[in-house]
Amino acid sequence: MATKPKFSEAETLEQYRIALDNAESQTDIAAIMAELGFDSAVIGAGKAILTETRQAYDLNQTEDDETSAAYADFSGKKEQLEDTFNIHRKKAKVVFRNDPLTADKLSISGAMPRTYMKWLEAANKFYSVASTDTAIQGKLARLKISVDDLTAASTMISDLKAARAEYLKEKGESQDATKNKDAAFAKIDDWMSEFYAVAKIGLEDNPQLLEALGKTVRS
């Protein structure tokens, strides 16, 4: 069973920042750590890695937010088209209940497709055919489906396709940012693991100083 991380990534970054700042600014800690190979230059290198990790984390957060926004836009447009297509399809099935050839032409025979791509293709075919066939338009007008309604729905389809493309783009960027962030955390975690191991040795007799690096010492 996987164990739950003790700290969130943001909390971990903050703990590392405080530890490295205090390892530089507190004279007693700095002197002891320098004797064990962690002088100001080495601490500076650790801070640089931490900065890179923070940047990767922030970018990942931004990409996740953009993905969520893009999905919300896509989902909203899909719901809007679903509502419109559902009522138009129901009306068309009534209008052409005795005209199976036209029903097939409009792709309204049988049940509504369940998968997204098949559903979208059905909607696309319905509005594409209806928007260019004046005879079909005349019959649909009986149940209050105007040419303007058909044109508006066709625009919804175009907008939905664009929204899905944007969502998939943002999703890909978010996944890439997550991969880079995870790699950055692996690097800083490894560096800080050695830092803390050395600190525990050097500050073994000074538990209060070890706590300044974010490590609680059992009494």
Secondary structure, DSSP 8 states (H G I E B T S, - for coil): -----SS-HHHHHHHHHHHHHHHHHSHHHHHHHHHTT--HHHHHHHHHHHHHHHHHHHHHHHHHHHHHHHHHHHHHHHHHHHHHHHHHHHHHHHHTTT-HHHHHHTT-SSS---SHHHHHHHHHHHHHHHTT-HHHHHHHGGGT--HHHHHHHHHHHHHHHHHHHHHHHHHHHHHHHHHHHHHHHHHHHHHHHHHHHHHHHHTTT-HHHHHTTT-----
